[in-house]
Amino acid sequence: MWCIPPEQNSSFVANMEDVLEVYSRPYDEKRPVVCMDEQPIELHDDSRQPIPMSESNHTEKVDHEYVRKGTCCGFMFTEPLGGWRRVDILESRKRDDWAHQIRKLVDEDFPDAEVIVLVCDNLNTHNIASLYQAFPPAEARRIWERLELHHTPKHGSWLDMAEVELSVFSSQCLSRRFASIEEVRSEAKAWYIQRNKLEKTINWHFTTEDARIKLKHLYPVTEFKF
């Protein structure tokens, strides 16, 4: 259920086809398609001092016990066709956090874009209300008018390409312990700067035509009356 509903679901297929239509669009620097997602990150410190590698010790020795140091949140923004991404590490993921990240996306990441086509999941903070909570009305409206927002289906965040980047980020950066949010921020920034230099893109294959065949059971059966 958390990935694909077990039966006919018009809401799921409507949002799914909407997102897949966005992914089928050709690259347009004036209307970049950007995907965003968030990921909680646990902070852990070593309970005992690790034993570093040496001539006699060919592997680092780390005790399996650790000390909890709280949590933080990674905000991932990625432009799959442009080979660009940004990861910001924040203490929380409240409405104000999302709103300020969106203003950064509009004003700093893509200041020359006419409209930013943004794909994200259905989290209750991912909407215009967050902008109006964080900024004066005129500023909230200015930011909102630069966006074309598309939500993935409920329980269908696998359709958000930002999850692909978060998976790579987790495997390449979060495989060791971080005791502070500053350490995670430093690691994340170094990672996305290097990945942007390599212009890594995402080659998305799943289309609306594929969905109508492979996920046929999700589509309502309608009897047309004339």
C-alpha positions, 0 to 999 in steps of 0.5 A, spaced: 500 500 500 505 504 501 508 504 494 502 502 489 495 501 491 492 494 491 486 496 487 482 501 482 484 508 485 482 514 480 486 519 485 493 515 484 493 515 477 491 522 476 497 524 480 501 519 477 499 521 470 500 528 471 507 527 474 509 523 468 507 528 463 511 533 466 517 528 466 516 527 458 517 534 457 524 536 453 529 540 457 527 548 457 532 552 461 526 557 462 522 552 465 526 547 468 523 541 472 526 540 479 524 535 484 524 536 491 524 531 497 526 531 504 530 526 509 531 525 516 538 524 518 540 521 525 546 524 528 550 519 532 557 520 536 562 514 537 561 511 545 569 509 544 575 512 540 575 509 534 582 505 532 585 508 526 588 505 520 596 503 521 601 499 518 599 494 523 592 495 523 589 495 516 582 497 517 579 502 522 576 499 528 569 502 530 565 500 536 558 498 534 555 502 540 554 509 539 551 516 543 545 519 540 546 526 538 539 528 535 536 529 528 536 533 522 533 534 515 536 534 508 532 538 503 534 535 496 532 539 490 535 536 483 534 538 476 534 531 473 535 533 465 540 539 467 545 535 472 544 539 478 542 538 485 543 542 492 542 539 499 541 543 505 541 540 512 536 544 516 534 542 524 527 541 522 522 541 516 517 545 518 512 550 514 517 555 514 523 551 513 520 549 506 518 556 504 525 559 505 528 553 501 523 555 496 525 562 496 532 560 495 530 555 489 527 561 486 531 567 487 538 563 488 538 557 484 534 559 478 533 566 478 533 567 470 527 562 469 520 564 467 517 558 471 520 553 475 516 546 474 516 543 481 515 536 483 514 534 490 510 529 495 504 530 498 507 532 505 502 538 508 507 543 508 508 543 501 503 548 499 502 555 498 500 556 505 507 555 507 509 561 503 503 565 506 505 563 513 513 565 512 512 571 508 508 577 507 502 576 502 506 580 497 512 576 497 508 569 498 505 571 492 511 573 488 514 566 489 508 562 488 507 565 481 514 563 479 512 556 481 508 550 477 507 545 482 505 538 481 504 533 487 506 525 486 500 521 489 499 519 496 503 513 497 507 514 491 513 518 492 517 513 488 515 517 482 519 523 485 526 523 482 529 526 488 528 520 491 533 517 486 538 523 488 537 522 496 538 514 495 545 516 492 547 521 497 545 516 503 550 511 500 555 515 498 555 520 504 551 517 510 554 511 511 558 513 517 557 517 523 556 524 524 556 527 531 553 534 529 549 538 524 555 542 521 559 535 519 553 533 515 552 540 512 560 540 510 559 533 507 553 534 503 555 541 500 562 537 498 558 531 495 553 536 491 558 540 488 562 535 486 556 531 483 554 538 479 561 538 476 560 531 473 553 533 471 550 527 473 543 526 470 537 521 471 535 517 465 527 516 467 524 510 463 517 509 466 512 513 462 504 514 462 504 508 456 508 504 461 503 505 467 497 504 463 499 497 461 503 495 468 499 498 473 492 497 469 489 494 475 489 501 478 485 504 473 477 505 474 473 501 469 468 506 466 462 504 463 460 509 458 453 511 456 451 514 450 
